[in-house]
């Protein structure tokens, strides 16, 4: 099966899989759209979440838009993400690892559907960005519509390498939009280099692409690795690119919309506030902006929006899977071939809380995990390492390991990490913009690293052995009781400290010979005085 040519083909696949909700009734993009999709994240289990396609879109002024809007179509759930990767859920991370290890370089072609229409000059000034049905993500708090599924393409002035990163974009005028780039962003590094040269930075904002490109754009890949090449590794074929009309950049030929422009490096303007992935409104601050020179689009484009804000969300899912994939690759590169799972928990915004599950071979494994990961980039503020019998994705299992497999004085380390501007615990929102900027750069951030693996052999898990639990499941089903969703551990097993005598006595108990154990205890009494 070949990979999806464009987002349209992908949406059809979601529809056939029962994962797309088509909404034909009129929907207000500013007050109704994101709240409607948000409901499934607060009221449904993940497996019931769907992507949404809104076919009749209007705004608070009653204006009807010519293009539909897709929301939560790339990572509305892990099932949806797997459809985007064209693999089973359990194969996602192996596919991510292969894509990073075997990237496929993109190819440039002469033309593509994304340039079927071009808006420039007077048309851009009178009706440019306001043609796009950009939703208000957090109505009641956001100060306007922001692009969320917006992949900013920039070029490194030293190496010529392209970087593709996903950032929010505040719509400010028909020919001007904001850009918020985080601390670790490739765009920020390119802007700094152009700023030092007193030159503007060209950019192209890409929206509505096949899912592999969005997955790569949301990953925190090393600067020397091309997001386009990793996207090619995911799809198994090169990404086709076309050259922009007004800037020297390459963009996906089958994207829906591309906004071309220049980011000044000699001035900045206010941007924000916006509801961000940590679950709080991000503060307003001086930031980048784009002077738009051209908008190209398909003849009948589809606008795509990420659902972000309070976790869990599409934003936390798409970033979380990418974060886990990149972290796995770093751990493998660090010689940690005994890593079984990496879980970047959505409740921590897929940034603040990571659990690494290993098959422990040495007391040094904890230190090796820490050294292999980029603390502050791959890991936000809490890193927990657990044994192979702990489900890294189940908070109850991790909390159990934290409670009984570690001692804080022996198992905890606090390491320096990188500051993250959207983390409200770093700088008070009451500080001035200048003070916030200074503190974000100079202030200390740290990572709590916890070794929650077994420090030595333990006695068995205090649950019935597997064969007894399996028989209990059979009886449960015979009785027509509700379907079970078993959490690990759901049966008992040995953990290294269990003697042959212990096993024999347990067997005697199951044979009804427990008095024999009592006679043995009486025969071996010890006098106390």
GUZA-969898 format. One record per residue (C-alpha): x, y, z. Coordinates in steps of 0.001 Angstrom, whole numbers, padded with zeros to 6 digits, always signed. Example, Ala and Ser with C-alpha at 12.3 -4.5 7.8 and 13.67 -1.06 7.14 Angstrom:
2
+012300-004500+007800
+013670-001060+007140
***
This chain:
529
+000000+000000+000000
+001437+003370-001033
+001411+006244+001427
-001267+008954+001449
-000779+011476-001366
-002415+014264+000635
-004606+015017+003623
-007734+014390+001513
-006804+010773+000860
-005980+010377+004533
-009344+011815+005654
-011091+009298+003392
-009176+006516+005157
-010277+007850+008541
-013859+007952+007285
-013756+004320+006116
-012244+003282+009457
-015092+004949+011362
-012731+007528+012856
-014089+010674+011149
-017127+012670+012250
-018469+014762+009363
-020441+017773+010596
-022677+019258+007901
-024604+021732+010082
-023331+025301+010404
-020575+025677+013029
-019127+028930+014365
-015336+028603+014215
-014880+031219+016926
-017282+029988+019606
-018400+026431+018823
-015791+024431+016887
-012999+023736+019383
-015380+023503+022382
-017311+020782+020526
-014191+018712+019800
-012894+019368+023309
-015898+017558+024831
-014628+014147+023722
-011365+014737+025625
-013244+015453+028832
-016040+012915+028508
-015028+009879+026419
-012391+007140+026715
-009594+007576+024195
-010660+004712+021936
-013961+006500+021243
-012394+009783+020117
-012681+010804+016462
-011388+013337+013988
-013888+016030+012957
-014500+017572+009525
-016661+020709+009629
-018213+021347+006218
-020187+024577+006859
-017930+027011+008729
-018871+030556+009782
-017472+033190+012144
-018888+035486+014832
-019810+038036+012137
-021822+035447+010208
-019332+035128+007369
-019362+031759+005574
-015982+030324+004535
-015317+028528+001287
-013217+025765+002838
-013977+023027+005401
-011971+022625+008617
-010489+019358+009920
-009708+019092+013655
-007974+016255+015566
-007338+014357+012334
-003647+013559+012913
-003584+012517+016559
-007097+012598+017972
-006225+009249+019539
-003469+006662+019305
-005672+004694+016880
-005876+007748+014613
-002113+008278+014918
-001541+004645+013911
-003696+005141+010798
-001507+008126+009952
+001593+005956+010331
-000039+003112+008341
+000789+000561+011024
-000655-001119+014100
-000568+000751+017422
+002132-001538+018790
+004321-000914+015722
+004380+002897+015974
+007594+003217+017948
+009549+000699+015875
+008465+002634+012792
+009580+005903+014411
+012988+004384+015181
+013407+003083+011621
+012391+006438+010146
+015118+008219+012130
+017729+005558+011353
+016792+005294+007654
+015593+008734+006505
+014674+009233+002854
+015709+012568+001383
+012978+014668-000292
+012904+015433-004019
+012127+018731-005715
+009546+018746-008500
+008559+021578-010841
+004949+022100-009707
+002282+020840-007360
-001375+021292-006374
-000471+023605-003475
+000270+026344-006011
-002964+026056-008016
-003990+029438-006581
-001768+032338-005536
-002798+035446-003593
-000373+038372-003879
-000233+042151-004099
-003462+044087-003588
-005506+040890-003150
-003271+039908-000241
-003756+043247+001510
-007535+043372+001011
-008278+039675+001630
-005327+037508+002529
-005117+035585+005798
-008732+036455+006577
-009717+034020+003800
-008625+031202+006095
-011171+029853+008633
-008708+029954+011535
-010593+028974+014734
-010381+030658+018109
-008950+027794+020151
-009823+028966+023663
-012895+031196+023279
-013293+033505+026211
-009529+033730+026820
-007598+033789+023504
-007265+037274+021987
-008106+036110+018482
-007685+033226+016016
-004349+031387+015986
-003056+028846+013505
-002098+025694+015415
-001319+023051+012777
+001146+025469+011162
+004534+024086+010104
+007092+026896+009749
+009862+026150+007224
+013126+028097+007586
+016679+027715+006288
+019922+027693+008289
+022036+030510+006783
+025268+028649+007598
+024490+025108+006435
+021585+025693+004056
+019595+022940+005796
+015841+023359+006039
+014037+023050+009355
+010320+022335+009747
+008786+023103+013152
+005228+023493+014385
+004425+026816+016070
+001304+028843+016767
+000556+031867+014570
-001640+034756+015704
-003682+036268+012857
-002997+040015+013091
-003818+041446+009661
-004617+040152+006171
-000874+040186+005452
+000700+039725+008913
+000747+036907+011474
+002600+036165+014694
+004970+033304+015428
+005765+031866+018846
+008918+029697+018776
+009950+027826+021921
+013350+027679+023568
+014524+024613+021639
+013081+025636+018269
+015017+025422+015024
+013329+028615+013846
+014645+030497+016880
+018210+029358+016125
+017866+030445+012493
+016410+033788+013611
+019355+034355+015959
+021815+033741+013137
+020002+036155+010814
+019700+038688+013631
+023488+038603+014099
+023859+039331+010382
+021159+042029+010484
+019180+040143+007857
+015504+039099+007838
+014529+035416+008018
+012464+033916+005213
+009728+031493+006184
+006932+029439+004658
+004026+028311+006841
+002644+024990+005620
-000844+023722+006564
-002773+020621+005574
-000196+017946+004748
-000047+014143+004745
+000277+013011+008378
+003925+011906+008149
+005007+015525+007646
+003033+016742+010662
+004448+013938+012800
+008018+014911+011878
+007348+018656+012256
+006134+018107+015835
+009186+016025+016818
+012198+017521+018567
+014714+016141+016102
+018410+017093+016129
+019109+020164+013991
+021255+018170+011573
+018369+015811+010729
+015833+016875+008107
+012178+016645+009119
+011328+016093+005443
+013752+013120+005364
+012288+011578+008540
+008802+012058+007069
+010093+010145+004043
+011350+007434+006368
+007855+007133+007851
+006130+006878+004464
+008837+004811+002791
+009059+007261-000125
+010542+010729-000658
+008460+013809+000118
+007853+015810-003045
+008665+019509-002659
+008087+022606-004766
+009921+025912-004613
+008017+028823-003133
+007046+031769-005323
+008440+034660-003232
+010977+033079-000831
+013866+030652-001376
+012295+027693+000426
+010852+024295-000468
+007402+023146+000677
+005334+019953+000247
+003818+019896-003237
+000531+018402-002044
-000063+020623+000987
-003373+022484+001162
-002110+025988+002043
+001286+027742+002218
+001850+031234+003642
+005109+032753+002370
+006809+035689+004036
+009670+037242+005958
+010266+037458+009712
+012039+040734+010593
+015025+040418+012924
+015280+044120+013740
+011975+044467+015589
+009355+042482+017467
+005747+042994+018497
+003312+041761+021141
+001883+038269+020780
-000485+036267+023010
-002022+035277+025347
-002969+031828+024043
-004195+028654+025754
-001159+026377+025691
-000402+022680+026217
+000642+022869+029919
-003030+023572+030615
-002749+027288+031352
-003058+030489+029363
+000406+031500+028135
+001376+035093+028842
+001577+037809+026234
+005079+038872+025263
+007182+040454+022554
+007723+037927+019798
+008285+037292+016142
+005913+038223+013341
+005670+037391+009647
+005147+039954+006898
+003264+037842+004355
+004308+038134+000718
+002153+035418-000852
-000427+032761-000012
-000671+029713-002254
-003323+027039-001948
-005112+024276-003722
-008153+025100-005831
-010529+023910-003084
-008392+023744+000062
-009060+022072+003402
-007958+023969+006507
-006479+021826+009304
-006345+022764+012994
-004738+021043+015971
-006737+020836+019182
-004272+022038+021827
-004673+023630+025286
-005450+021558+028387
-004069+017988+028274
-004992+015492+027033
-005464+016925+023561
-004446+016274+019984
-001413+018451+020664
-000267+016347+023628
-000781+013119+021672
+001103+014173+018537
+003994+015651+020527
+003999+012811+023035
+004372+010029+020469
+007124+011990+018705
+008882+012695+022021
+008771+008998+022889
+010123+008057+019463
+013031+010501+019657
+013840+009488+023261
+013868+005790+022304
+016339+006550+019526
+018620+008443+021940
+018502+005584+024440
+019356+003028+021733
+022208+005240+020525
+023437+005323+024128
+023676+001528+024175
+020409+000992+026087
+019092-001928+024038
+017266-003149+027172
+014707-000305+026983
+011199-001766+026673
+009039+001372+026627
+009173+005147+026928
+006010+006899+028096
+005668+010684+027970
+002481+011079+029993
-000257+013241+028494
-001300+014472+031931
+002067+016275+031983
+001413+017852+028610
+003579+015114+027041
+006518+017126+028318
+006696+017261+032098
+006667+013595+033096
+008472+010688+031400
+008668+007042+032480
+011291+004688+031003
+010691+000949+031338
+013812-001252+031205
+014886-004850+031603
+017381-004100+034355
+020830-005594+033828
+023026-003462+036054
+022781-000928+038909
+024334+001520+036411
+021302+001420+034118
+019695+004406+035867
+022767+006587+035221
+022943+005388+031622
+019332+006395+030985
+020004+009892+032371
+023142+010374+030282
+021497+009147+027059
+018515+011509+027312
+018694+015255+026757
+017309+016478+030075
+015154+019531+029587
+014503+018803+025911
+013465+015138+025793
+012496+015173+029484
+010636+018023+031129
+010791+017866+034925
+010255+014311+036151
+012013+011165+034893
+011115+007789+036413
+012872+004521+035516
+010909+001324+036232
+011324-002446+035850
+009950-004572+033033
+006951-005728+035100
+005686-002141+035533
+003386-000646+032890
+005071+002687+032183
+001781+004088+030858
-000322+003259+033901
-000011+005919+036637
-001258+003428+039249
+001520+000977+038390
+004163+003723+038386
+002905+005110+041701
+003120+001614+043191
+006752+001331+042052
+007506+004795+043436
+006006+003842+046778
+007766+000521+047328
+010815+000197+045047
+012772+003325+045888
+014057+005351+048822
+014349+009112+048211
+017750+009419+049943
+019164+006665+047736
+017145+006660+044521
+016564+010327+043665
+018770+012745+041789
+018072+016335+040792
+019767+017333+037543
+019843+020662+035727
+017432+020976+032825
+016453+023572+030268
+013859+026250+030970
+010600+026128+029017
+008905+029471+028544
+005373+028039+028658
+005934+026463+032086
+004206+028830+034551
+006320+027518+037456
+009516+029024+035980
+008547+032696+036025
+005587+034449+037639
+003111+035835+035075
+003070+038978+037208
+006641+039829+036209
+007230+042327+033426
+007938+041001+029932
+011589+042059+030272
+011931+040346+033665
+010248+037187+032374
+012625+037067+029426
+015683+037524+031655
+014540+034917+034176
+013655+032409+031453
+017210+032701+030122
+019122+032876+033400
+016775+031119+035814
+017440+027569+036893
+015263+024657+035810
+015738+021109+037013
+014700+017511+036399
+013730+015128+039194
+015227+011733+038262
+013945+008705+040202
+015211+005124+040080
+012059+003142+040868
+013538-000219+039868
+014006-003080+042343
+017126-002375+044426
+017461-006129+045194
+015355-009324+044814
+011883-009051+046361
+009337-011616+047451
+006512-012340+044944
+003733-009987+043958
+000840-010474+046377
-001721-011571+043808
-002950-015098+042903
-000801-016946+040373
-001669-016589+036707
-003494-019920+036306
-005945-019027+039065
-006606-015587+037670
-007155-017031+034187
-009714-019478+035593
-011392-016582+037397
-011668-014723+034057
-013430-017749+032527
-015973-017768+035362
-016402-013977+035073
-017283-014340+031391
-019612-017293+032055
-021523-015082+034505
-021959-012386+031832
-020258-009734+033939
-019069-006446+032291
-015991-006599+029990
-012692-006369+031846
-009839-003966+031131
-007077-005620+033144
-004186-003527+034408
-000736-004949+035055
+000018-006645+037329
-003152-008752+037314
-001530-011969+038590
+001260-012797+041035
+004807-013745+040047
+008202-014220+041678
+010736-011402+041963
+013835-013348+042915
+013438-013933+046642
+011301-017090+047108
+012700-020312+048490
+011953-023913+047551
+010370-024321+050989
+008048-021382+050215
+006986-023067+046960
+006422-026449+048614
+004294-024962+051392
+002192-023034+048854
+001636-026308+046952
+000654-028108+050179
-001902-025399+050907
-003487-026023+047499
-003648-029754+048304
-005525-029077+051559
-002486-030129+053605
-002076-026914+055570
-002071-028840+058863
+001204-030375+057676
+002655-026899+057578
+001350-026305+061107
+002980-029544+062356
+006284-028461+060782
+006006-025065+062496
+005341-026745+065871
+008331-029065+065439
+010638-026128+064824
+009596-023813+067651
+012230-021658+069322
+012361-021071+073060
+012373-017381+073972
+013612-017818+077585
***
